[in-house]
Amino acid sequence: MLDVSDRIISRATDLTNLLMLKYITMLEDLKVYEAEVESSDMSPEDKEATLSMINLLKNIVIKEIYSLAAEGLFNTGSAQQDSVAL
């Protein structure tokens, strides 16, 4: 039977993996939004502003992904990490 510290570590790893999956999903969504903006009939100024915000959000999410990976809790053997296309 796992002792308390092993259960806490296991739960923290599970939560970190879930958070990582959410971040990956956000990146995928941002890529879709980026493509939609690029093909839209928005004014060039609005496109530039919107794409700038999307890139800012992508950079924030990427920093968070690397931060989680650096903490060592993320299960690097999972298929989730393989789906990250930065």
C-alpha positions as CSV (number, residue, x, y, z in Angstrom):
1,M,0.0,0.0,0.0
2,L,1.3,3.5,-0.9
3,D,2.1,5.7,2.0
4,V,0.7,9.2,2.3
5,S,3.7,11.0,0.6
6,D,3.5,8.6,-2.4
7,R,-0.2,9.2,-2.8
8,I,0.4,13.0,-2.7
9,I,3.1,12.7,-5.3
10,S,0.9,10.5,-7.4
11,R,-2.0,12.9,-7.2
12,A,0.2,15.9,-7.9
13,T,1.5,14.1,-11.0
14,D,-2.0,13.3,-12.1
15,L,-3.1,17.0,-11.7
16,T,0.0,18.2,-13.5
17,N,-0.7,15.9,-16.4
18,L,-4.2,17.1,-16.6
19,L,-3.0,20.7,-16.5
20,M,-0.5,19.9,-19.3
21,L,-3.3,18.4,-21.4
22,K,-5.3,21.6,-20.9
23,Y,-2.3,23.7,-22.0
24,I,-1.9,21.6,-25.1
25,T,-5.6,21.9,-25.9
26,M,-5.2,25.7,-25.6
27,L,-2.3,25.7,-28.0
28,E,-4.3,23.7,-30.5
29,D,-7.3,26.1,-30.1
30,L,-5.0,29.1,-30.6
31,K,-3.6,27.7,-33.8
32,V,-7.1,27.2,-35.1
33,Y,-8.0,30.8,-34.1
34,E,-4.9,32.1,-35.8
35,A,-5.8,30.3,-39.1
36,E,-9.3,31.7,-38.9
37,V,-8.1,35.3,-38.4
38,E,-5.5,35.0,-41.2
39,S,-8.3,33.9,-43.6
40,S,-10.8,36.4,-42.4
41,D,-11.9,39.6,-44.0
42,M,-10.8,41.7,-41.0
43,S,-9.0,44.9,-41.7
44,P,-5.2,44.5,-41.7
45,E,-4.9,46.5,-38.5
46,D,-7.4,44.3,-36.7
47,K,-5.8,41.2,-38.1
48,E,-2.4,42.3,-36.8
49,A,-3.7,43.2,-33.4
50,T,-5.6,39.9,-33.1
51,L,-2.7,37.8,-34.3
52,S,-0.4,39.7,-31.8
53,M,-2.7,38.8,-28.9
54,I,-2.9,35.2,-30.1
55,N,0.9,35.0,-30.2
56,L,1.2,36.5,-26.8
57,L,-1.2,33.9,-25.4
58,K,0.7,31.1,-27.2
59,N,4.0,32.3,-25.6
60,I,2.4,32.4,-22.2
61,V,1.1,28.9,-22.6
62,I,4.4,27.6,-23.9
63,K,6.2,29.1,-20.9
64,E,3.8,27.4,-18.6
65,I,4.4,24.1,-20.3
66,Y,8.1,24.4,-20.0
67,S,7.7,25.5,-16.3
68,L,5.7,22.3,-15.6
69,A,8.2,20.2,-17.4
70,A,11.0,21.7,-15.4
71,E,9.3,20.9,-12.1
72,G,9.7,17.3,-13.0
73,L,6.1,16.2,-12.1
74,F,5.0,15.9,-15.7
75,N,4.9,12.3,-16.9
76,T,7.1,12.7,-20.0
77,G,6.3,9.2,-21.1
78,S,2.7,10.1,-21.9
79,A,1.2,10.5,-25.4
80,Q,0.1,14.0,-24.4
81,Q,3.6,15.4,-24.7
82,D,4.1,13.9,-28.1
83,S,1.1,15.8,-29.5
84,V,2.7,19.2,-28.7
85,A,3.5,21.0,-32.0
86,L,5.2,24.2,-31.1
